[in-house]
Amino acid sequence: MEFRSSSRTSESSSRSAIALILLLLIHGAHSFYLPGVAPQDFEKGDELKVKVNKLTSIKTQLPYSYYSLPFCRPKKIVDSTENLGEVLRGDRIENAPYSFKMREAQMCNILGRVILDEKTAKAFKEKIDDEYRVNMILDNLPLVVPIERVDQGSTSIIYQLGYHVGLKGQYEGSKEQKFFMHNHLAFTVRYHRDMQTDAARIVGFEVKPYSVKHEYEGEWSEKTRLTTCDPHTKRLVVSSATPQEVEQKKEIIFTYDVDFQESEVKWASRWDAYLLMSDNQIHWFSIVNSLMIVLFLSGMVAMIMLRTLYRDISRYNELETQEEAQEETGWKLVHGDVFRLPTNSDLLCVYVGTGVQCLGMVLVTMIFAMLGFLSPSNRGGLMTAMLLLWVFMGLFAGYASSRLYKMFKGTEWKRIAFRTAFLFPAVVSAIFFVLNALIWGQKSSGAVPFGTMFALIFLWFGISVPLVFVGGYIGFKKPAVDDPVKTNKIPRQIPEQAWYMNPVFSILIGGILPFGAVFIELFFILTSIWLNQFYYIFGFLFLVFVILIVTCAEITIVLCYFQLCSEDYLWWWRSYLTSGSSALYLFLYATFYFFTKLQITKLVSAMLYFGYMLIASYAFFVLTGTIGFYACLWFTRLIYSSVKID
């Protein structure tokens, strides 16, 4: 009786555990997040600190600091401390001249007056023409512009990050293009009030920008009252009917309103509006599409493993007792050459080690992001985490490359560790330095300062390189992995191959399916990077990444089996390049995305885009290639250890 009850208990607890895992995966598909900062309570009348961030444009991809334009300034500009990721993103957070007091509405506050000269008028026109947006922050929330969208009869509100510096247009009856300035901002601060303490927390920060040619009577002074916007006469700005033109010698008066609105949204949920995804169906379609590819490949692998291989191994083992054994066919025929040392084996070891480093970084970053530790409220957190994880994963890179090197009967592990520590980072750094020089030339805030550059070099040389050597030493001290079959002294001649087994053709075919498994999700990732949107569905991304790993492994095993059956034993590099070729399709898709979705016209911006996508494709090649290589290594060792060979 006791036994039955305990078995029932264990059975129910195991069911509960499975249910919990499924619930976490489904919830993780949307990805929950931690708010990232401790909530701050504000009493009525408390001062609210508004901060300005970079100016951004999806047309140029070059960020600039807010005060690079002649906006009104506070008495003293104070820079906020920024983490490594924020600096690399081009964030420049500074104090703003706006004065907000909690739950105290303000109307027609005059911020200041600017008279444009030729240089400042030209600077404003260039930024308006390139569709630059002003980004601000209040209590760690970014400023958004609510935009109504009508979709199938129903209206919904979407949020645009930041407001445009100005707009282009024509006066009625004129064809001449004019530039107009957004010089009046109507801010709305949403707050959630605690009924017991009356303290409030900020849960929203919105703005509606207007272009208004302000007028006043008499000479300008600090006490001047505007006739176009006056709280005493209840005259408010509600439209841009008489816009403020940007021209030399024109006077621009900057004003703002602040309104406070109580909200039912709680502080912990305040990011939901920013992260709301209306296209979840597309992501599920992406998952189903990827799963179809995986099921198809899994079926093929299962068929090879269970039917073909089982039959082959049984037949080969039976043939050992017969004269027919002398006439071997298929993959067993190359058993004396299958583990022959590949050409450029040192380079293969280096690339495999680098791939392990990439895989570890991506996997751990995704797990942290899925658990909510890298929420968007922690600006730059994702990039900082990826950089630090890359550095510390150097230990595994050194270990993997030296283990493989020892399997190839190598003796100089320090040379392999050195190349592993420097090859991939050196290529990426070279591209990065060229791109950074281009950004410097444009005087953009996206250019990495010398202090940050020094920090990056220290992370590489001071932490990553020593860890690669430590990993290499540990890996080389381990006993070498023995081959399941002996290698002949004289290499066997490879017969002429059919056209479809041509190395270039089979490598290019092998990359299509892994890319097919991720390309829908890739669209959303590119959109978030280049169109200045939030990407926060790491649950979906993690599922797609798992599918990518399985797809890379299975397609490589299938093509490797066909290759060995056609008596071609040069599988080492081909297994790496088969799944790694998906990076080529990634770069081609990025090129297609550039011409169809982006409005980039400047040469420097185009070079930035293709430079960064080249780095991403190179990292993807190393990552997917390593997955395919290890799958193939496991597969060949498994099948050749299963047959009796004299």
Buried (B, 14 or more C-beta within 10 A) or exposed (E): EEEEEEEEEEEEEEEEEEEEEEEBEEEBBBBBBEBBEEBBBBEEEBEBEBBBBBBBBBBBBBBBBBBBBBBBBBEEBEEBEBBBBBBBBBBBBBBBBBBBBBBEEBBBBBBEBBEBEEEBBEBBBBBBBBBBBBBBBBBBBBBBBBEEEEEEEEEEEBBBBBBBBBBEBEEEEEEEEBBBBBBBBBBBBBBBBEEEEEBBBBBBBBBBBBBBBBEBEEEEEEEBBBEBBBBEEEBBBEEBEEBBBBEEEBEBBBBBBBEBEEBEBEBBEBBEBBBBBEEEEBBEEBBEBBBEBBEEBBEBBEEBBEEBBEEBBEBBEEBEEEEEBEEBEBBBBBBBBBBBEBEEBBBBBBBBBBBBBBBBBBBBBBEBBBBBBBBBBBBBBBBBBBBBBBBBBBBBBBBBBBBBBBBBEBEEBEBBBBBBBBBBBEEBBEBBEEBBEBBEEBEBBBBBEEEBBEBBEEBBEEBBBBBBBBBBBBBBEEEEEEBBBEBEEEEBEEEEBEEEBEBEEBBBBBBBBBBBBBBBBBBBBBBBBBEBBBBBBBBBBBBBBBBBBBBBBBBBBBBBBBBBBBBBBBBBBBBBBBBBBBBBBBBEBBEEBBEEBBEBEBEBBBBBBBBBBBBBBBBBBBBBBBBBBBBBBEBBBEBBEBBEBE
